[in-house]
Amino acid sequence: MLKQIDQASLQAAVDTAVKQMLVPGAVVLICTPQGSYAVLSGTLQRDTRTPPAASTHFRIGSNTKTMTAATVLQLAQEGRLKLSDPISAYVPDVPDGANITIEQLLKMRSGLYNYTDAPELSATMDADPTKAWTPQELLALAFRHPPNSAPGTEYDYNNTNYLLLGLVAEKVGGAPLGRQFQDRLYGPLGLDQTSLPAPADNAIPAPGSHGYLYGGSAHAMTDEPYSADMQAAMRDGSLAPIDYSNQNPSYAGAAGAAISTAENLATWIKSLATGKVLDADMQQRWLGSFQAENPDAGAGGQQYGYGIAYQPIAPNVALHFHGGELPGFNSFMAHDLANDVTMVIWTNLTIDPGGQKTAIALVPTVLNQVYAGLNLPTAPAPTPAPSPTS
């Protein structure tokens, strides 16, 4: 099923897609039994020629959730909490908290309102991007809104769930989440270029990438679409993207604040998928945790479990994966257990003019280069928006 990867073909395919999406820079790292292949495309900073590398630091966004989930699961395997425990046992004043379990939070089935959907969060971020947020401020944004559904009834990808899980880990583990990540995950696995920044830290360690987003942060936080006029201005160069590199990621916290490199993320996702993070019993529970995100999608649909997604791609090809997005960055990491394939993709433009999440849009292009016979449809270049006067 695996192809002999052609480095030149892989480079050309990624370069073409990156150019179509107006992405300043991107990294693709693929590790297979044949060897490792890296595509380094574009630049780390607009108007410069500073190429990215597999060792470049970037904001990994919601890939952080895999680390938060792993920490909670380690605490559970140590007998310090149960996945059936209600969140009310650890965090007060959660709406219907007595009926929301740790397991439901892990699997995105709490029914709570997603705090990053609150328009006041995006407005504050754009007015004061270096503001340090507390979890309590963010939960207050969520709890001002009624729940989206009853606990356990629906899948709803939701950052409030992982903000709460971070508080659980800190209470039960008796240490800040960043220190627990270091002691439990980063140190043992040799992830020496990965960190969860302190709440007041808005810097990216060197060497680091700048990160860009057109318009305001709501386009990333709430998927607000771009108007035709904005798309046209992006493509003719009259609208430049905003540099979000030095945002304070405390608003993402346990749900998305970590920083890493492609090399470290490749080690992380393979270690997690192959049982080097959890004990044997918990690993089996992790592998068996998946539920369909959309019950109507059938056996081939995407599933979500304990801080990880799962997608069958073809016979004998399935990915355990997660994506990550913050204003300025988009990323994807995956491991295929059956074929021992690991891939990491990151880009320094969150969303392209047509609304595609840029790293995610590259996934079919990369998969077609790795596996024979897939022929997955790749994301086409968006049709140029009409000019404002047409």
N, C-alpha and C positions, 0 to 999 in steps of 0.2 A: 504493500500500500504506500510505503514511503518512496518518494522520488529521490534521485540523486540531485540535491539542490545545486542549481547553477547560480553562482554568486552574481554574475553579471546580469542575468535575467531578473533575479530578485531585486538587485539594486535599481535596475531600470523601471521595474513595475512600481516600486515604492516611490522613486523620484517622480514618476509621472503622476501618481495619485496625489502626492504632497503638493506638487505644483498646481494641480487642478483645484485643490481645496484651499490654496493660499496659505498653507502652513509654513511658517518660517523654518522650523527644524523638527526632525523626527529621528527616533532610534528604533530599530527592529533588531531584536536578539533572538535567535533560534538555536536551540540545543537539541540534537538528535543523536542516535547511535553512530551516525556518520561523522559527527563533529559539531562545532559551533560556527555560526554564521552571523555576522553583524552587518546591518545596513545603517550607515550614518549619513543623513540627508540634511542639507541646508545649513542653517546657522543657529546659534544659541541666542543671538540678539539681532533684531532687525537693523538694517543699515550697517552691518559688520559682516565679516567672513570668518566667523569663529565656529568651526564645525563641532557638532556634538560628539560624544563618545559613550561607550557602554558604562563608563565610570562617572558620567555627568549626573549631578544631583538634580532632582525635580520633585515637585509635590505630587504624591501618589494618590491623593484623594481617597475615594472609598475602598481602595485596596487595603486601607487601614482597618476596615471592618473585619477582614480575615484575621488580623492580629488581636483585635479586641475579642472576637469570638474564641480564638485559641486560648487566650488568657482565662476567660470565663470557664471554658471546658477543662483546662488544667485545674482550676480551683474546684470544679465539680469532681474530677477524678481523684482529687485529694480528700474528698469528703467534706469540704468546707462550705459547699452549697449544693442544692439539688436543682436540676433543671425544671422540676415541677413546682419550685417555690414561687410564690406570688411576688411581683415587684414591690408590693406594699410592705413586705418584710424588710426591705432595704432602703427604699426611697419613699418618703411621705408625700401625700397629696397628689398622687398620680390618678387621674380620672379612671374609675373602675379598677384601680390597681390591685384590689384583692382578687380579681378574676383574670389578671394578665400574668402569665407565667414567664420565667426566664426563657424557656424554650420558645414561646411565642414571639418574644422579642428577637431572639436569634434568627427565627425563620420569617421575620417580617409579617407577623400575623397578630399584632397587638390591637390593630384598629385605631390607634392614636393618630392625631393630626401631625403631619410632618412640619417641623418648625421651619425648615428651609423654604417652605412654600409661603411663609408669611411675608407679605410685601415690605413690611417695615424692616426686615432683616436686610434685604437687598438695598433699600434706600439708605440705611445706616452705613452699610459697607461701602457704598459709593461715596458717601459724604465723609467718612472717616475710616479708610481701609486699614489703618493700623490699630484700631480699637481692640483691646483685649476683652473678650467675652468670657463670662462665667457660665458654667452649665446651668446654674439657676436662672440666669437671664434668658437663656435659650429655651429652657423648659417652660418659662412663663409665656414665651411667645406661642409655644405649642398648646398650652393648657387654656389659653384664652379662647380657643376654638373647640367646638364639639368634636368628639371622636368621629372618624370616618366610617367606622363599622364596629360591630360587637367583637370582643376578643375571640380570636381563633376562627373567625368565619371567612376571612378573605386575605389573600396575599396583597400587600401594599408596600412597595419599597419605601423605606421611611427612616430618615436619619434620627428621629426622636428615639427610636428603639435602641440605637447603638450609643447615643448619648447616655441613656439610662444604664445600659450594660457597662459602660465605662465607670459610672458611679458605683455600681454593684462591685466591680472588680476592685476598685480602690477601697471600698469599705471592707470587703471580705479579705482582700490581700494585704491590707494594712500599709499600703505605700502608694505614691502617685503612679498613675498608669504608665508614664514614660519610664519610670524606674523598673516597673514590673516587666514591661516589654524588653528592656535591656537585660534584666536578670534571667527571664524565662525564655526569651526568643532570640534576641539579637546576639547576645553573648555566646550561648551554646551553639548557635549555627554559624558563627563567624560573620554576622552581618554588620561589619564595622563601618559601613557608610550609610546606615539607616538609623533614623531617630524620630522620636515624637517630640516636637519642640515644646519648650516651656511656654506657659500662657502669654508671656510678654515678648516672645521671640518671633520676629517676623522676617528673619534672614534665612537665605538658602546657603548652605555651606559651599565653599569653592571646591572644585569647579562646579558651578551651577548654571542652570538655564534661566533665562527670562521666560515669562509666560504671558500670553496675549489673549485678548477677547475683544471682539467688536461690540460696541454699544456698552450698556451697563451690565452689572452682575446678574440682573434678573434673567438675562438670556441663558445663563448657565444654571442659575438656582431654580428657576421655575419654568425653563424651556419656553420662555417668551419668544415667539418667532420674529424674524427680521422682516421688515416691510420691503416691498419691491424697490423703493427708493434707496433704502440702506444697502440692499444687495448690489444695486447698480453702482453705488458710490464705493463699495468695497472693491468691486472688480475694476473700476476705472482708476482706483488709487486716490480718490479725493477724500475717502474716509479711512483714517488709520486706526488700527486696533489700539486698545488701551493696554499698557504694561501693568499687569497685576502681580508682578514678581514678589513685591514686598508687602503684600497683604498679610495681615495677622491671621493665621489659620485657626486660632482658638475657637472661632465659630463652628469649625468642623470637628474639633476635639477627637473623641474616640471613634467618631463616624468617618473621619477623613483628613486628619491633620498631619500625618506622617510624611517624612521625606526619605527618599531612597535613590538607588541607581538601578539601571537595567540589570546589571550583573547581580546585585544583591537580591532584587525581586525574583530573578530566575532561580536563585538558590532557595529563596523563601517558598515560592509556590510549589516547587518540586519536593521540598522537605515536608511541607504540609500534606501534600497529596499522597506521599509514599510512607507516611507513618513515623517520621522522625520528630514530630512535635507532640503528639498525643500518645498515650499508652495503647496497647493493642485493643482493649475493650472499648475505650473511648473512640479510637480510630474507626472501629467498625460501626459505632453509633454515628459518627460523623459521616461516613460513607453512606449510611442508610437513612440520613435525615431529610432527604429531598422530597419536596412536594411540588406538584405542577403549579407554576405561577398562574397559568390560565387553564382551568380544568377542561376547557373545550378544545385545547390544542392537540390532544392525543399523546401517544407515547413519544413522539419526536419533539415535543415542546420543551421549552426551557423550564428548568426546575430550580428551586432555591432551598437550601438547607441551613446548616449552622454557619452562617457567615460565608457561604460559598455557593456559587451557581454551577449547574451541570447541564450540558447540552450534547445529546447524540448528534454527530455530524454525518456519519455514514456507517455501514457495517464495520465493526471493530475500530471505530474512531469516535471517541467521546472526550469532551473537555471538562475538567474541573477548572473553573475560572472565576475571575472577578474583574470589574472595571473600576476606574477611578476618574473623577472629574472635580475640578475646582476652577474658578475663574482663572484662566491662563494656561491650564493643562488638561490633557485627556490621556488616559492610559488603559492598558489591558494586560493581564497576565493569565497564563493558562498552562495546565499540564495534562497530557494525554497518557494515562497509565498504561494502556495496552501497547503503545508504540514507543514509550519513553521519549516523548517529545515535550519540550518546554519552550514557551514563547513569551516574550515581553515586548510590548509596543508602547511608546509614548510620543506625544506631540506637544509642542508649545503654543498651539492655538486650540482653544477649547472646542469651538464650533465653527464650521465653515459657513460661507454665505447662504448656502441652501439649508442650513439647520442640521447638518450631519455632525455627530460627535466624531471628531477626526480620527482618533486612534481606533475607535470601534469600526469606523468605516474602512480602515485598512485591513481588518481581520480577514475578510474573504480573499483579498489579494494575496496575503501571506499564506493562508491555508492552501490555496491553489498551487503555490510554489513548493509546498512541503509534501502534499499527498497527491498520488496519481488518481486520475479519474474523478475528482470532485467536481470541477467546472462550476464552482459556486459563482453566482452573479456578483460581480463587484459593483461597488457603489459608483454610479456614473457621475461624471462631472455635472453639477447642477446647471440647468439651463440659465444662461445669463439673464438677470432681471432686466426688464425693459427700462429704458432711461426715463427719468422723471417727466420728460416732456412728450413721450410717445403715447 
